[in-house]
């Protein structure tokens, strides 16, 4: 659906971040191959090297790794037929 940002807020925020922090900073390139290489480099920097204030100055990958390490996964009950 068009113009329904509440349908997929995470994707909408992701697109906004790329627009505001990558494209509007002068990284718009007509050559798709060059654009993809620059965008890939930027995404690696953004997600693996740059600390984010909203994540307690952790990088997104550090934040996610820590969150997953703390998550307790439910055990599946084992049943035997009698």
Secondary structure, DSSP 8 states (H G I E B T S, - for coil): -TT-TTTTHHHHHHHHHHHHHTGGGTT--S-HHHHHHHHHHHHHIIIII--BGGGTTB-HHHHHHHHHHH------------
